[in-house]
């Protein structure tokens, strides 16, 4: 009885141990399951961390690459900017040198201009003094100039047909005309110009006083003259009844040619002397002569005149328009009176 009870007690104790062990095993298994679950969670977290780290590493690499590219680009730009800056510095230095050179030249030019201005100022002072001297001389000359008075005279108005008709209708002193005729006659004689048996034409004949005096003692084949003043032509006809005198505008071509064509003290009265001179020279027959006179512009004080030629400018004027002519004489001046010096031109037309 007691043996069976012990066995049962032992069996019960063994079952209790087994139950305890089973509980322990179950608890261990449960703990193991929890550990496995924790392990799985940790593994998943680790995998996620690894993926995130990998992504971060990839992002880092991309960022490093971008930063490297940016750095390289920046370095290239810096290098370019340095080169541009160097070029700009060189150009700036060149510009400074150029500006210094230009400023130096400008300074030199300013000094030259200043010197020239001083010279101009001096020249003006000299010219002013000369003008004053000339004015005094002209004032003295005007006191003794023949036929000069204090009336207001406007050259262009004075040289119209109407004004010249009035002028020629009131001529009282023929001495200036005769003095001019004497000078022309002397020039013709000194150059062996013979009017005998020649057709003579006087363009701008006026009242005929000069032409009549020049022809005195000669026997021309024919005598003709023209002028735009009807009063002058009427007087010329009275002085030389055997001549042929007509009203004609000097700017119109002449109706006929002549062996000797005179035009004395005419061109200085004209607004278009070059046009008139061409018509005068066209009226000279082949081999014929043109005889021209104007006052010496250096001493001419007439307020009736429009043009004033010095001997030098007279030579230039005649030479310019004298194509087809030989210049036998292009300057002659009467010496007896400085106030009445005359420029001559004697031209022979080529055949």
Protein Blocks (a to p, Z undefined) as FASTA:
>chain_A
ZZmmmmmmmmmmmmmmmmmmmmmmmmmmmmmmmmmmmmmmmmmmmmmmmmmmmmmmmmmm
mmmmmmmmmmmmmmmmmmmmmmmmmmmmmmmmmmmmmmmmmmmmmmmmmmmmmmmmmmmm
mmmmmmmmmmmmmmmmmmmmmmmgghiafbdcdfklmmpmklmmmmmmmcfblklmmmmm
mmmmmmmmmnopafehpacddehklnolmmmmmmgopacfbdcdddfbfklmmmmmmmmm
mbccddddfkbccfbdcfbdcdehklmmpfblmlmmmmmmmmpcghiacddddddfklmc
bfkbfbdcdfklmmmmmmmmmghiacfbfcdcdfkbmklgccdddddddZZ
